[in-house]
Amino acid sequence: MMPGVTLSRWTMSYFFAALSALIAGEVLMLAGFGYPAASLRAPETLVLVHVIAIGWLSLLMCGALFQFAPVLIARRLYSDTLPLPALLLLIAGLGLLLSGFLQLSGRLPDLPSLLPAAGIVLSAGFMLVLWNLGCTLWPARPLPLPARFVTTGLISLALTVALGVIFALALGQQTNSEPMLAIAGAALPLHAAVGIGGWLTLTAIGVSYRLLAMFMLAPELEGTRPKLVLALAGAALTIVVAAGLGAILNGASLSIPLFAGSILGLASLALYGADILHLYRARKRRTIELNSRMAIHALASFAAAIGLASGLAILGRLEDGIGVVVFVLVFGWLSGLGLAKLYKIVAFLTWLECYGPVLGKMAAPRVQDLVVETRARKWFRVYFLSVWSGTLTLLIGLPTAFRVTAALMLIATIGIVSELVRIRLLSDVAARSGGPAAVPRPHLLFSRPSSI
Amino acid sequence: MTTTFVDLDVRPTLRDGGEPFEQIMQTVSALGPDQGLRLLATFEPVPLFHMLGSKGFTHEATELAGGDWEVLFTPLQSVTAVNPVPATANDTTEWPEPDQHLDNRELDPPEPMVRILAAIETLQHGEVLSALLCREPMFLFPELEKRGHQWRGGFEPDGTTYRILVRVARNSEQVA
């Protein structure tokens, strides 16, 4: 059986919700809400972090996985229906979570705490996502390497959510269990490391191996190095979680598990960097598209974040600078890569939905006819420049200047989103042909599955 | 084109009472496009002649001194040698030779899909298109299915070239 892969119906809805959350997060930074104006553990910072981590990055990743996990294993998605209730639960759960944090900050009346309910609703949403992707991946064992990265990412998601639920129960005063309270008191670094390092970064790495190879016509990576990247990253995560929880429950310091995990993680990332350099060098396509060029900026941000973290650690200042490192990782690496790949993915999926059924039967535009790269390029440049200058303002300690760079990030993001909307509505196809597109416009927020 | 032969001696396995079939099939599936198999066995392996014949190999069997046999399996230079995977389990009929060949290995996605679907529109009912690709065309299959065409595909022994055969069904709208 070779069923192929069809369009995932709700992926565009995830992308729309995700981009809305990114814009909301940037508005918060522009308004001076949360870090750097507030401390890293302040409720305001928790609001900002979760708008970005759950609302933007996790929804983006889930939407992309519903479409591309099936491509990695050449199978159809287990359910094309479940993503909708999952999305509604995730949005509702995020709303409850943010309200719960606002209660902690005294901005909302605080009884009863909404955090336990947020934990339940959010974990229900993520469980639906995990169930759907798990049932898709499970029958495809033994999994190809990119899918094994995704699986490790999904396990990390489950761990991140589990830790988050423990925090929510403890902060909502719904538990008296000593181990749970000990975890809630000390496991924040684990929650962040497994969420950003395991779920978001490992999944992005796994998908990037495949997407970069595909869009640059490079040979798929084989051999031991990519396997080693996964093995080292898996070992790093296992040490951070297992030894970290062990240390917390025994009242010991987290610094040894975190240090050991970082060393293994660094080794893994160095090998990943070598793989990606190899992909760019071995590509058959000499002139690469905007999405692959912008992915280089994201990868450079990733390298810069690692360099910054190492430098700060050597100076013994990592604890003071961890917020800056996370900022570069989240906005330079994960968000930069996400926006760059969205620019290609939205165009490709829209093209497939609109023109796939008529290919060969009428003259159809190419995927690149849906985009105007010269116009989008300036928004991407503004985006990366503002992220990098924002990083500098954070390092130097200029909160007001940081808000100016946040405003530039916001403007650039709105520019990129408006390009994505134009792609989705076939605006540039119509502009190029001087008349309306010959096919019906797709819906902005979801895909109509073709009838098979 | 000259054919080189990969040697496989299954006589030790047979003498130990083992079953060499899987070993033979693994060796065959690892052969390159211009490679044949030189098989050494303790008897004339007649069932293999038919089996490998359906994979596009001719055979030449010689009895050696001592009752052993040497068989040269030589690949036919035809697409039936690609080890095709049928689209449906019960679809085992022979397909005619392709009427059109495309080499889409150097094209950016989704250009290979565009060319295949365009080429199919120029073919008559029952005609076959053969195309080489650099990866499995996951998004093409639903489109072929919707239009009612049949296909077979699989990776070549080199592991990087994917060959797809599409048999055109002309009244595709009605079939779908």
Interface residues (C-beta under 8 A of the other chain):
Chain A: M1 M2 P3 G4 V5 T6 P70 V71 A74 M214 F215 L217 P219 E220 K284 R285 F348 W351 L352 G356 P357 L359 G360 K361 A364 R366 V367 S450 S451 I452
Chain B: V85 A87 T88 A89 E106 D108 P109 P110 E111 M113 V114 L117 A118 A119 I120 E121 C134 R135 E136 P137 M138 F139 L140 F141 P142 E143 L144 E145 K146 W151 G153 T160 A176
